[in-house]
Amino acid sequence: MFRSGSNSSEGNPHLLKKKKKTPGNRLDIGWKVGIDFNGNARKVKSNYCSKMVSGRILRFKHHIAKIREDFMPCASVSEKIKKLMLKIVA
């Protein structure tokens, strides 16, 4: 039965989860310092060093915060942004 004014994703956790991964959803703070490459959220390009990081936005935030050893840390990011990302991922 149709209820007026109800959200179709209301009460269905699968639809809510799917919405989180939509390409237009850029609520994460990491998207303020990086952009997706060719509309692919699995490849993020840094606004600071232009390095391409594969593996979604969390891995990219590790690149900005300079805390991962399996890829090069961002050499051009400011100390202020680095500390912000460090607080977020820690």
N, C-alpha and C positions, 0 to 999 in steps of 0.2 A: 504494500500500500504506500502511496506517495504522500509524504508529509511536506506541506509547504514550508519554505524557509529552512529546510534541513540541508546540511552539507552531505554530499554523496560519500565522502570519505569518513564521515563521522561514524565511529563504532567499528570501523574496519581497519585494523592495524596494518594490513598489507598495503592498502592504498596510501596510508600516511607514510609508510616506509618508502614506497616508490616515489612519492613526491619529493622526498629529501634528496634523491639522486638526479633530479631533472637538471638539464643543462642550464636553465635559467635561474636556478637557485644558487645565488652567490652571496649568502649571508655570512659565510666564514670570513674571519679577518684576514686570512691568508690571501684572499682574492684582491685585497687592496694593494698588495705589493707584488702580485704576479698575475699573469693572464693565461688562459687556456690556449693551447696551440691547436689551431684549426678546429675549434669547437670540441676538442677532446679533453675532458677533465682529468684524464690520466697522464697528461703531459702539460706541465706548467712551466711557463717561461718567466724568469725573474725580471722585474722592472729595473733592478739595480745592475746586475752583471750580465744580463741577457742569456744566462745559462738555462738550458732545458733540463727539467727534472721530471723523470718518469716515476709514476707511482702515487698519483693523487696529491691532494692539497696538504695532507699531514706530513708526508715525506718532504714536500717543498718547504713547509714551515721549519722542519729540521735543518734544511739547507740554509735558510735565512738565520736561524738561531745558532748555527755553526756547532751542532752537537752530534752529528753523525760522522762516522769514519768511513763508511762505504761509498761516499761520494764527496766531491770537493765542496767545502763550505763557501758561502758567498763572500767574495773579497771586497765588494763595493758597498755593502749595506752599512748604514749608520749604526752607531753604538745604541742609540735610542730604540731603533726598530729591532735590532738584535735582542736587546733585553726584553722588549715586549713579547716577541715570539718565544723566547726562552721561558717566560712566565706562563704562556699559554700551553706549551707542549710539556712542561715539567709537571 
